[in-house]
Amino acid sequence: MAGAERQGARYRRCGDVEVREADGNIFLAGGSANEIYLLDPLATAFWRLLEQPQTLDEVGAVFAAAFPDVPPAQLAKDIRNLAATLERAGMVQTG
């Protein structure tokens, strides 16, 4: 889990991230690493959900409804890992 990840922490997009959409793909640029990220479908859905701050439980509930055949534990792990990766990159933050 990310250092800032806490039970009930609300994740939100960082304000200094540039977002570009091209050919159905979302690219994020900037953040603390000042890199460009091409989001995969899971990350794209996560990013779109963070239009409004969300807890990982809230994100998980949406994903569980969208992907009922995926075990909830696997979804939760994937969401936690994604949140931690984007947080380390400075693309999302809690608070």
Backbone as ProteinMPNN parsed JSONL, in Angstrom:
{"seq_chain_A": "MAGAERQGARYRRCGDVEVREADGNIFLAGGSANEIYLLDPLATAFWRLLEQPQTLDEVGAVFAAAFPDVPPAQLAKDIRNLAATLERAGMVQTG", "coords_chain_A": {"N_chain_A": [[0.834, -1.191, 0.0], [0.388, 2.276, -0.585], [2.234, 4.888, 1.043], [0.633, 7.032, 1.915], [-1.829, 5.914, 1.784], [-4.728, 5.213, 3.446], [-7.265, 3.794, 5.506], [-10.291, 4.723, 4.183], [-9.234, 6.998, 2.986], [-9.442, 9.62, 0.628], [-8.907, 9.675, -2.751], [-7.604, 11.872, -5.195], [-7.203, 13.666, -8.279], [-4.064, 15.133, -9.088], [-3.428, 18.592, -9.383], [-1.537, 19.63, -11.179], [-1.189, 18.012, -13.358], [-0.991, 17.251, -16.726], [-3.399, 16.356, -19.101], [-4.084, 14.4, -21.886], [-6.018, 13.291, -24.601], [-5.995, 10.912, -27.149], [-6.898, 9.19, -29.972], [-8.608, 7.532, -28.46], [-7.047, 6.902, -26.297], [-5.662, 7.765, -23.109], [-3.307, 10.032, -21.975], [-1.098, 10.962, -19.421], [0.8, 13.636, -18.191], [3.575, 15.044, -16.5], [3.489, 15.548, -13.014], [5.309, 14.313, -10.113], [7.436, 12.866, -11.135], [7.755, 13.924, -13.603], [7.083, 12.713, -16.074], [5.65, 10.946, -18.906], [2.678, 9.145, -19.061], [0.956, 6.429, -20.455], [-2.244, 5.424, -20.132], [-3.626, 2.291, -19.256], [-6.652, 0.323, -19.857], [-7.797, -0.185, -17.24], [-6.519, 1.761, -15.648], [-7.382, 4.03, -16.997], [-10.158, 3.99, -16.491], [-10.044, 4.272, -13.704], [-8.852, 6.835, -13.505], [-10.858, 8.403, -14.689], [-12.922, 8.022, -12.843], [-11.89, 9.472, -10.768], [-12.599, 12.05, -11.236], [-14.155, 13.191, -9.403], [-13.225, 13.231, -5.981], [-12.483, 10.03, -4.574], [-12.762, 7.143, -2.458], [-10.752, 4.162, -2.18], [-12.385, 2.019, -1.704], [-14.823, 2.919, -2.74], [-14.154, 3.143, -5.445], [-13.575, 0.47, -5.896], [-16.129, -0.689, -5.576], [-17.482, 0.272, -7.835], [-15.912, -0.89, -9.853], [-16.294, -3.6, -9.233], [-18.987, -3.935, -9.861], [-18.847, -3.489, -12.592], [-17.165, -5.495, -13.468], [-18.075, -8.295, -12.79], [-17.175, -10.944, -12.902], [-14.578, -11.021, -12.082], [-12.574, -11.866, -9.358], [-13.253, -10.31, -6.216], [-11.059, -9.837, -4.444], [-8.888, -9.807, -6.189], [-9.504, -7.578, -7.793], [-9.401, -5.565, -5.812], [-6.681, -5.689, -5.091], [-5.462, -4.986, -7.55], [-6.449, -2.37, -7.856], [-5.396, -1.095, -5.565], [-2.638, -1.332, -6.143], [-2.479, 0.164, -8.512], [-3.321, 2.715, -7.588], [-1.227, 3.249, -5.801], [0.964, 3.333, -7.564], [0.288, 5.536, -9.242], [0.179, 7.492, -7.299], [2.836, 7.583, -6.332], [3.991, 8.549, -8.647], [3.078, 11.092, -8.642], [0.671, 11.769, -9.775], [-1.824, 11.38, -8.643], [-3.294, 12.081, -5.442], [-3.888, 11.849, -1.882], [-6.318, 13.185, 0.335]], "CA_chain_A": [[0.0, 0.0, 0.0], [1.121, 3.54, -0.61], [2.415, 5.456, 2.362], [-0.476, 7.903, 2.293], [-3.089, 5.183, 1.706], [-5.305, 4.925, 4.752], [-8.673, 3.414, 5.42], [-11.176, 5.854, 3.959], [-8.579, 8.138, 2.335], [-10.041, 9.972, -0.657], [-7.923, 9.957, -3.789], [-8.008, 12.881, -6.167], [-6.196, 13.993, -9.272], [-3.205, 16.278, -8.785], [-3.78, 19.709, -10.257], [-0.504, 20.014, -12.143], [-1.047, 16.944, -14.341], [-1.544, 17.517, -18.066], [-4.136, 15.203, -19.614], [-4.343, 14.457, -23.322], [-6.671, 12.118, -25.17], [-5.72, 10.732, -28.567], [-7.298, 7.879, -30.484], [-9.204, 6.748, -27.39], [-6.075, 6.682, -25.225], [-5.405, 8.894, -22.22], [-1.921, 10.235, -21.584], [-0.877, 11.899, -18.325], [2.159, 14.167, -18.208], [3.908, 15.889, -15.354], [3.627, 14.854, -11.748], [6.604, 14.448, -9.457], [8.469, 12.249, -11.96], [7.799, 14.674, -14.855], [7.09, 11.728, -17.141], [4.398, 10.752, -19.621], [2.103, 7.825, -18.836], [-0.166, 5.982, -21.268], [-3.07, 4.646, -19.228], [-4.316, 1.107, -19.763], [-8.089, 0.468, -19.599], [-8.078, -0.091, -15.813], [-6.064, 3.075, -15.188], [-8.266, 5.032, -17.601], [-11.404, 3.99, -15.71], [-9.696, 4.838, -12.394], [-8.649, 8.274, -13.695], [-12.163, 9.023, -14.925], [-13.658, 8.026, -11.574], [-11.325, 10.5, -9.881], [-13.093, 13.389, -11.56], [-14.535, 13.578, -8.039], [-12.445, 12.402, -5.052], [-13.061, 8.727, -4.27], [-11.974, 6.191, -1.683], [-10.505, 2.944, -2.943], [-13.588, 1.188, -1.564], [-15.807, 3.421, -3.704], [-13.672, 2.726, -6.759], [-13.742, -0.98, -5.944], [-17.544, -1.005, -5.769], [-17.794, 0.524, -9.247], [-15.235, -1.913, -10.651], [-16.934, -4.892, -8.971], [-20.225, -3.958, -10.643], [-18.49, -3.526, -14.011], [-16.434, -6.737, -13.743], [-18.555, -9.247, -11.776], [-16.488, -12.228, -13.001], [-13.239, -10.896, -11.503], [-12.655, -11.992, -7.902], [-13.103, -9.022, -5.518], [-9.712, -9.672, -3.891], [-7.997, -9.429, -7.295], [-9.812, -6.178, -8.118], [-8.88, -4.71, -4.74], [-5.216, -5.658, -5.219], [-5.122, -4.201, -8.74], [-6.764, -0.962, -7.582], [-4.381, -0.602, -4.611], [-1.36, -1.189, -6.847], [-2.604, 1.294, -9.426], [-3.334, 3.942, -6.791], [0.126, 3.464, -5.283], [1.818, 3.728, -8.683], [-0.037, 6.905, -9.642], [0.54, 8.395, -6.193], [4.299, 7.743, -6.374], [4.322, 9.359, -9.825], [2.587, 12.448, -8.451], [-0.514, 11.995, -10.609], [-2.945, 11.433, -7.723], [-2.92, 12.27, -4.037], [-4.98, 11.709, -0.945], [-6.534, 14.384, 1.137]], "C_chain_A": [[0.871, 1.244, 0.0], [1.203, 4.111, 0.795], [1.237, 6.282, 2.815], [-1.815, 7.171, 2.298], [-3.535, 4.798, 3.113], [-6.74, 4.498, 4.529], [-9.519, 4.671, 5.244], [-10.531, 7.068, 3.316], [-9.216, 8.364, 0.974], [-8.93, 10.353, -1.626], [-8.484, 11.0, -4.742], [-6.853, 13.115, -7.127], [-5.344, 15.151, -8.775], [-3.471, 17.36, -9.829], [-2.777, 20.043, -11.336], [-0.265, 18.959, -13.221], [-1.726, 17.357, -15.647], [-2.204, 16.241, -18.565], [-4.402, 15.417, -21.095], [-5.019, 13.162, -23.733], [-6.386, 12.093, -26.659], [-6.081, 9.311, -28.966], [-7.844, 6.967, -29.384], [-8.276, 6.432, -26.233], [-5.943, 7.944, -24.387], [-3.93, 8.881, -21.825], [-1.889, 11.243, -20.446], [0.572, 12.352, -18.394], [2.36, 15.055, -16.997], [4.057, 15.05, -14.104], [5.026, 15.001, -11.201], [7.739, 13.856, -10.285], [8.657, 12.98, -13.281], [7.951, 13.738, -16.054], [5.729, 11.694, -17.822], [3.949, 9.313, -19.406], [0.952, 7.599, -19.808], [-0.991, 5.067, -20.365], [-3.681, 3.443, -19.93], [-5.804, 1.243, -19.412], [-8.457, 0.58, -18.116], [-7.706, 1.289, -15.285], [-6.927, 4.198, -15.758], [-9.57, 5.133, -16.823], [-11.167, 4.611, -14.333], [-9.575, 6.356, -12.499], [-9.989, 8.981, -13.879], [-12.996, 9.063, -13.654], [-13.163, 9.133, -10.645], [-11.65, 11.92, -10.336], [-13.613, 14.028, -10.28], [-13.72, 12.688, -7.097], [-13.212, 11.139, -4.644], [-12.159, 7.974, -3.302], [-11.719, 4.974, -2.562], [-11.679, 1.98, -2.821], [-14.666, 1.621, -2.552], [-15.427, 3.021, -5.124], [-13.899, 1.222, -6.927], [-15.182, -1.394, -6.181], [-17.961, -0.804, -7.226], [-17.17, -0.565, -10.122], [-15.885, -3.283, -10.459], [-18.236, -5.021, -9.751], [-19.925, -4.096, -12.14], [-17.837, -4.855, -14.408], [-16.829, -7.823, -12.74], [-17.838, -10.595, -11.811], [-15.074, -12.198, -12.418], [-13.374, -10.997, -9.981], [-12.424, -10.646, -7.206], [-11.701, -8.793, -4.95], [-8.726, -9.255, -4.975], [-8.232, -7.983, -7.708], [-9.215, -5.242, -7.084], [-7.364, -4.58, -4.83], [-4.799, -4.79, -6.401], [-5.358, -2.709, -8.508], [-5.749, -0.354, -6.619], [-3.047, -0.366, -5.3], [-1.375, 0.004, -7.796], [-2.561, 2.617, -8.672], [-1.934, 4.267, -6.274], [1.073, 3.939, -6.382], [1.558, 5.177, -9.084], [0.293, 7.907, -8.546], [2.041, 8.643, -6.176], [4.723, 8.635, -7.527], [3.848, 10.791, -9.699], [1.383, 12.79, -9.307], [-1.786, 12.08, -9.776], [-2.404, 11.639, -6.314], [-4.148, 12.039, -3.174], [-5.135, 13.008, -0.19], [-7.813, 15.077, 0.801]], "O_chain_A": [[1.978, 1.236, 0.54], [0.342, 3.848, 1.635], [0.872, 6.24, 3.989], [-2.821, 7.716, 2.752], [-2.806, 4.144, 3.861], [-7.347, 4.799, 3.501], [-9.462, 5.58, 6.071], [-11.203, 8.079, 3.114], [-9.498, 7.41, 0.249], [-8.121, 11.239, -1.351], [-9.675, 11.009, -5.052], [-5.697, 12.81, -6.834], [-5.852, 16.054, -8.11], [-3.706, 17.07, -11.002], [-3.134, 20.684, -12.324], [0.748, 19.004, -13.92], [-2.889, 17.759, -15.658], [-1.625, 15.16, -18.46], [-4.881, 16.473, -21.508], [-4.65, 12.078, -23.28], [-6.514, 13.105, -27.349], [-5.615, 8.348, -28.358], [-7.572, 5.767, -29.38], [-8.678, 5.76, -25.283], [-6.093, 9.056, -24.893], [-3.388, 7.86, -21.402], [-2.574, 12.265, -20.499], [1.47, 11.543, -18.629], [1.439, 15.727, -16.534], [4.668, 13.982, -14.123], [5.843, 15.732, -11.761], [8.884, 14.29, -10.159], [9.608, 12.701, -14.01], [8.806, 13.93, -16.919], [4.779, 12.333, -17.37], [4.737, 8.378, -19.55], [0.084, 8.457, -19.97], [-0.49, 4.048, -19.889], [-4.187, 3.549, -21.047], [-6.18, 2.197, -18.729], [-9.341, 1.362, -17.765], [-8.482, 1.913, -14.562], [-7.176, 5.198, -15.085], [-10.036, 6.233, -16.528], [-11.992, 5.386, -13.849], [-10.133, 7.083, -11.676], [-10.224, 10.036, -13.29], [-13.705, 10.04, -13.412], [-13.925, 9.663, -9.836], [-11.039, 12.88, -9.869], [-13.526, 15.242, -10.094], [-13.539, 11.505, -7.383], [-14.419, 11.175, -4.403], [-10.94, 8.144, -3.319], [-12.395, 4.779, -3.572], [-11.94, 1.206, -3.742], [-15.347, 0.778, -3.137], [-16.28, 2.608, -5.91], [-14.36, 0.766, -7.973], [-15.437, -2.352, -6.911], [-18.704, -1.613, -7.782], [-17.821, -1.096, -11.021], [-16.014, -4.045, -11.417], [-18.554, -6.1, -10.251], [-20.674, -4.749, -12.866], [-17.949, -5.285, -15.556], [-16.004, -8.231, -11.922], [-17.891, -11.329, -10.824], [-14.443, -13.245, -12.277], [-14.192, -10.298, -9.382], [-11.499, -9.919, -7.566], [-11.206, -7.666, -4.974], [-7.831, -8.448, -4.725], [-7.279, -7.241, -7.946], [-8.594, -4.238, -7.434], [-6.822, -3.487, -4.664], [-3.897, -3.961, -6.282], [-4.547, -1.88, -8.922], [-5.292, 0.77, -6.825], [-2.397, 0.657, -5.083], [-0.407, 0.759, -7.875], [-1.845, 3.537, -9.07], [-1.507, 5.421, -6.306], [1.885, 4.838, -6.162], [2.497, 5.957, -9.246], [0.649, 9.049, -8.835], [2.479, 9.783, -6.022], [5.69, 9.389, -7.415], [4.169, 11.627, -10.543], [1.1, 13.964, -9.543], [-2.728, 12.776, -10.157], [-1.228, 11.406, -6.034], [-5.282, 12.033, -3.654], [-4.21, 13.814, -0.09], [-8.132, 16.106, 1.397]]}, "name": "protein", "num_of_chains": 1, "seq": "MAGAERQGARYRRCGDVEVREADGNIFLAGGSANEIYLLDPLATAFWRLLEQPQTLDEVGAVFAAAFPDVPPAQLAKDIRNLAATLERAGMVQTG"}
